[in-house]
Amino acid sequence: MILVNQLQVTDKKGNSLLNNISLSIPMAKIIGLTGPSGAGKTTLINAILGILSEDLKVSSGNITIDDFDIFEKDSININNRNIAFIPQLPMISFDKRKKIKSQMIEIYIANLNINKSEALSIAKDKLKSVNLEYERVLDSYPTELSGGMIQRVILAISMGLNTDYIIADEPTSALDNYNSSLFFELIKANFKGKGILLITHDAEILKKYSDFIYVIENGCVIEKGSSKDIFESPKEEWTRKFVECSQKILDSGGEWEWTK
C-alpha cells in the first residue's frame, strides 16, 4: 500500500502547495483523484514519484510504499522500482530520434536487469496485449504513431515493468470515448491486483472505474469517499458543481471536456 500521511510541501518562500494531504492507494483498488486546475495534483504526483523540483521541499509528513519511507536515505529509489507512471502527454516520454523498439528495450534492460533478447520478447508480448501490431510499432518512430497508439505503448511498457502500483495522469485526455473505454478495459484486464491512482477530470471515468475518490482544492483534501457517495451525495461546493455539470452534459447526450 502507498500511504501519504499529512504531507505538506512548500516552495522557497514558504508558501504551501500541499497542506496535510493524506490518502492511501491499496493493492487491487483504483483510487480516483480530482479537483480544479492548480489544486496540487501534479505536486502530489511528483512527491509520490520522488521527483519534486528543487525549489520545493517536503516540510512535514511522509510517504510510504509498502512500509518503506521514500524520503529515508536507505529507501532511495524504492518508488522508482514499484511505480509505473502513465503521463497525460505520452509523446513527451519518448525520444523522437529513436524507434520504439530501441526505447522499449532500453527501459526493460535498465529496470528489469535482463538482456536485449529477453527485453524484446517482453516488448512484443505486451504490445500484443494492448492490441497493437508489434512489428509495425517497434519499427516506428514515436511521431509516426497516433496519440492513442502512443498511449497504448506507454500502457504496454507499464505492463512489462510489472510494478505493484500505477499512477495514471489524465490518461484518456487525448482519446475519444471509444478509445477511452478500450484503454480502461485494458487496464482492468492487465493490472488486476495492482494499486492504481487515477488522476482525471472525466466524471464518467471516475464514476465507472474508481473504487474510492479524493477531491483536492487549494492543496487540501476537501472531500473523499466511495464513488457512489461522491456522485450521489457530494458535500463540498466544487464537488457539487463537478457532479452537476457532468450530469447535465450526460443528460444532453453531449461530451464534456473540463479543459474547454
N, C-alpha and C positions, 0 to 999 in steps of 0.2 A: 504494500500500500504506500502511496505517496501522501504524506501529511504536510500541509502548510500550516504552521502554528504561529498565530499572532504576528505575522510578518509585517514589518514596517520598512519601507525603502524611501530614502531621502536623496535629494540632489545636493550639490556642493553648497547651496545657500541654505540648506536645512529645510527646504520645502518637502512635504511628504507627498510621494506619488502613490504609495500603498499604506493604508492605515489599519494595522492589526488585522490583516487578512488571514482567515483560517478556512481551509477547505480540505477535503480528502478525496483521493482517487483510488478506490479499492479495485482489486482484480475483478474481472468479469463484469464490470459495470461501465456504462457510458455516462460521463458526467458532463452536463452542459454548462457553459459559461457565456453569459451575455451581458449587455449593458451599452450605454451610449458611447460614441466615439470619444476618446480621451479619458475613459473611465479608469484605465490602468491595466487593461487586459494584456497588452503587449509587454508591459513591465513585469507582470506576473509570470507570463510565459518565459521571458528571458531569465527571470530569477530561478525558476524551476530547472531550466536548461543550464544554468550556471554561466550565462553569457551576458550579464548586466554590463552596460557600458561603464567606462572608468569614472565618469562623473556622477555615478550613482553608487550608493552603498546601502547595505542592509544594516539598519541601526538597531533593530531588535527582532526577536522571533527567530524561527529556524524552519528548514525544510528537510524532511527525512524521506528517504527512499528505501523501503524495506528495512527500517530502523537505522540506516546509515545517514548521519547528518551530512548533507552535501557541502556544508561550509567548514567542516572539520578537515584539517590537512590530511589526515590518514584516509579520508574518504574521497579524495580528489578524483574527479572523472568517473565516479560511480554512476552519476546521472547520464553521462555520455554512453555508457555501456548498456543502460537499462531503458533508455527512452529513444524512440524514433520520432522525428518531427516531420509533419506534413504541412508545408507552408501555404500561405494564401496565394502567393505568386510563385508557382513551382519553377518557372523558366529561369528565375534568378539563381536557382540552386545548381544550375548546370554551367559548365564551361562551353560556350558556343563554338569554340575551336576544336572540340574533341567529340568524337562519336559516342553515342550512348553506351556502346559495348565497352570501350575503354574506361569510361567513368564508372559504370556499374562494377566492373572487375576491380578497379582501384578501391572502391568503397568496401566491397566484400573482403578483399585481401587485408585492408587496413583494420577492419573491425572484427573479422572472424578468424584471423590467423590461419588462412588456408592458401592453397596455391592457385595459380591462374586457371587451370583446368577446372578445379572444383568451383571457383568463383563463376566461371562462365556457365557451368551446369546449373547453378542456382539461379543465375540471371535468366536463362532460358525457361526454367521451370516456373519462376514467379511471374514472368511476363505472360506466359500461357494462362496462368491462374487469373489474371486480370483481363483476359480476352483480347490480348494483343498478339499480332503476328511477330514472333520474336526475331525472326531473321530480318525482316524489314526494319523493325525498331532498332535493333542492335547496330545495324549498318547505317543508321541515320544520325545526322547532327540534330541537336535539340530544336533548332529553328525550322527543321523540315517536318516537325510533328505538330499536330494541333494542340491547343491548350488542354483539351480533355485527355488526349493521349499522354501528354507530359504528366498530367496529374496521376494517371494510372501507372506511369513508370515510377513516380515517387512512391505510390502505394506498393508496387512490386518490390522496390528497394527496401521499404519498411518491413514487408513480409519476410524477405530474405535475411534481414538482420535479426529477426526473431527476438525482439526486445519484449520485456514484460509490459511496457507502457507505450502509449501512442499519444502525442499531442497533435491535434489537427486544427489549424488556424484558418477559419473560413474556407474549408477545403472545397466547397462547391460554388464559390462566388463567381467563377468563370464558366460554370456549366449550366446547361438548360435543365428543365425539370426531369426529362428522361434520364440524362446522364447523371444528374444528382442522385436520383433513385438508384441507378445502377451502381454508382460509387458506394453508397451506403450498404447496398446489398452485398457488395464485395467485402466491405469491412466486416459486416456481420458474419459472413461465411468464413473469412480468413483470419479474423482476430478474436475468435472465441476464447474466452478465459483471460483476455488482456484487459488492462485498465486503460480507459480512453478518456482524455479530456478534449471535448469538442467545443471550440470557440466559434460562435456563429450569431448572426442577426436574423437568420432564417427561422421564423417561428414554426413553420411546418416541420422542418427538420428536427428542431428541438423537441417538439411535441411528439413526433413519431418515434424518435430514436433514443432520447435521453432517459435515463433512469432517475436522475436527480439533477436539479438545476440550481446554479448560483447566479445571482444578479448583482453586478457591482456598478457603483456610481461614485465618482469623485474619490476613487481609491479605497472605497469601503464596500463590504458585502452588505447590501441593503435588504436582500431577501433571498431565501433559499427554501427548497422543498422539492417534493416529488414533482415530476412533470404534470401529473394530474392536479396537484394543489396549485402550482404556479398558474396554470392555464384556466382553472375553474375558479380559483379564489385569490387572485393577485391582491396584494395588500399595499404596496408602495406605488406612488404616482407614476413613476417611469414604467414600472411593470404593467400597470393597468393600461397605460396608453399603448404599450408594446402589444399586449394581447388584443386590445380593442381594434387597433389599426390593422393588425394581421387578420383578424376575423372579418373585418369589413371587406378586405381585398379578397379573401377566400369566398365570402358570400357572393361577391360580384362576379366571381369566375375569372378574375384577373390575376396578374402576377405582381408581387410586391418586392421591391429591392430596397433595402434600408439605405443604400448609398445614393439613391435618387431623390 
